[in-house]
Amino acid sequence: MKKLLYILQNFFKDFIVFLISLIWLQYFIRTFWISLLISAGITLFFDIISRRIFIKKNNKNNLKFKEKEDAENMFFSLASSQGAINFFFELAKKGYPSVEKKNKYILISQADKSKIAIYPILKFSPINKDDITKIMLSIKNCQKVIIVCGEYEKDCPSFAANFDQKVILLDKEESYANLYKPYDFYPDITIEYKKQAKLTFRDLLAFSFNPARTKGYLISASIIFLSSFLVRASLYYCVIASLLLVAALVSYSNVASQNLKENVL
């Protein structure tokens, strides 16, 4: 059933591309069968290219979105847990044999006698320069300090460069990419962050290009297209019919609009 649906969806998209091509070619080429053949060629080319581009893009975007969502939920779970320091202790042991758990941070001793501190400051507001200063005053004899947080203010990286020790700031997404992922060791997601959805411009577009409106756009475009055979085709017919067909294509492809009711209630 999924395979059949996928075939029908691609057929519908190709059909709209075919109609748009035919409309414009009819404006420039008065011989119908020549316009028909060229339109078929354009549609075939579009189908081949779109399959390659959109499949790769969708896979990449879905993975990126999933990782961001996981990063946010992992931070929320850590921030809501009393055992967050234990997680970073176990994480540090994945890469270093000599690890010591302090009251508020993890101390790592390397073979060359240098030391690294992992200091989690798990609060929901962005950390600022005062937070960094307090952390640096509480940690002595460390060559590198890794501060794990949810967010940090924009001027924090430049401010952190003023200390003698190397300071690395990691927000929740950077922690996921640069700390958890390299060691394949992740916090358990015990609680998920539920955001209160707001009606955005994207939602308004989703409402305008709702899949339910596909039929109306397609019928309107078809009427204008058929009218061009009765009256000599003009630029007006080409532009309006093309816009309606594009609207039909976007509406049919607009998965986000299916969640519009869920977002606004």
Number of C-alpha atoms within 10 A of each C-alpha: 6 7 8 8 10 10 11 12 14 15 13 15 20 19 16 21 23 20 21 24 21 25 26 20 19 22 17 13 13 11 11 11 11 14 20 17 12 15 22 19 14 15 20 15 11 15 16 10 10 13 11 10 10 11 10 11 11 11 10 12 11 11 12 12 11 12 15 17 14 21 24 19 21 24 29 22 19 21 18 14 13 9 10 18 21 13 14 23 19 14 20 23 13 13 12 12 12 13 21 14 17 12 6 14 23 23 21 23 16 13 9 6 8 12 18 20 25 21 22 21 21 22 15 12 11 16 21 16 16 10 13 19 13 10 18 19 8 9 13 11 10 17 14 17 22 19 23 22 24 23 20 21 11 11 10 17 16 9 14 18 12 10 10 11 16 14 21 14 19 20 20 22 21 18 21 23 15 11 20 17 12 10 12 10 16 17 19 13 15 12 14 14 13 7 6 8 10 10 11 11 9 12 18 13 15 20 20 15 23 22 20 15 15 20 13 13 20 18 14 15 26 16 11 19 21 13 13 19 10 8 9 9 20 13 12 11 21 22 14 15 25 23 15 22 25 20 21 28 22 19 24 20 18 16 14 16 23 14 12 17 10 9 14 12 9
